[in-house]
Amino acid sequence: MHSLRTGQEKDSAWHRRDSVQVKTQGLIIREQPVGESDRLVTVLTKDEGVVRAFARRAKSLKDSKNAATGLLCYSRLNLYKGREKYIINDAFPIEVFFGLRKDITALALGQYFCSLAAELVPEGVESGDYLRLVLNALHFLCEGTKPQILLKPIVELRMLSVAGFMPDLVGCSRCGAYEADPMAFQVQEGNIRCKACGGEGYLLSPAALTAMRHIIYTDFEKLFSFTLSEGAAKELGETVEAYTVQVLQKRPQTLDFYNNLV
């Protein structure tokens, strides 16, 4: 004689048969309310890339998932990875980046970094480099210890490079010259051209070009350790933003929102 199983027993059987439990860390880069008590979140994880996951009772103040699945919260996550979806079983906050709420421009830039990750990081891949980059940038934004005019191109260009869109900055694409004043960055081709070879595009002073090379080639430990004059920083920012938009083939709303604030 066969007995009927309850809904809870069916869920447990589904987990045993079709799902894998994954323990990881992740940053909540998007959140969407579902009903009165649940959330659907997008997470930049350390081990699974960018995933969308369902968090039951996450809006309940009594549930540990309440704070841990909020936007821009870095959390320790226990996920069920099913054939078609992820479910957050447990979540515990590691860092909530409260400092971002004190500065609307810092918050807007942080949200832009999250939208870049959502666009560039695939699902199901090891993604510690992406996560480390964004977490460090959010830390600098909270502390106010690194100018936003430098943080923005650092995150944009480094993330593009990790994602496989590293520009060719070794030398002029025609003659191979390493330096010229100025060099022109050609956004569509993703390379540089010296003036003698008819370079057209975003003009880069030696300082701005050196900064771009530093961002894409240096070890991560040294990534944020440089300064630029205001003029060179502006060249860097405009050039890298144009390249980012070219690669994405669109302008993220978060980018335009940030630019309207600064």
C-alpha positions, 0 to 999 in steps of 0.5 A: 500500500502506497502512502501519500507524501506531504509537500514538505516531504516531496521538497526533501525528496526533490533536494535529495534526488536532483540538487547539489548543496553548495557552500560559497560566499557571494555579494548580492548585486540585485534583489527583487521582492517576491510576494510578502516574505520572499526574495529573488536575488542575483548573486556574484558568488566565489564559486558559481559565477553570477546566479539567480537564487530564491530566498524563502522568508528573506524579508522576515526580520526573524530570519537570518537571510533578511540582512544577508540577502539585501542589496550590496551585502557580502554573505556566506551562503548555503545554496541548493543547486537544482537542475533549473534554479538555485535556492538559498537555504541559509545565509549569514552576512559577512559585510553589509557596507553600511558606509555606502548609504551615507553617500549617494554617489558612492552608492550609485557607483557601487550599484554600477559595479554590480550591474557590470558584474551581472553583464560580464560574469557567466554562471557556473564558473569560478569567479573569485577574481571578479568578486575580489575586485568588486569587494575591494572597490566597495571597501574603498568607496565606503572608506573614501580612501580612493578617488571615485574618478580612479575607482571607476575605470579601474573596476571597468577595465580590470573586469573587462580584461578578466572577462576576455575583453582585454585591449591590446596596449603593448604598442601602436597597432601599426608600427609597434611604437611603445610610447608617443605623446599622445597615443590614440585609443581606438575604441572599436578595435581595442588597441592604440595608434600613434600620431605618426600612423594616423591615430584617431580616437581617445587621445591618451597622455603617457600618464593615462596610457601607463595607468591603463597598462597598469590596470590590465597587466599588474598583479591584483595586490598592486592594482589600486596603488597609483595616482594621476593628475586631474587631467590624466584621470579624466582622460583615463575615465572617458576612454575606459567608459567609452570602451566599456559601452562599446563592449557591452553594446549598451549604456547601463542605466546605473552608469547614466544615473551615476554620471548625472550625480557627479 
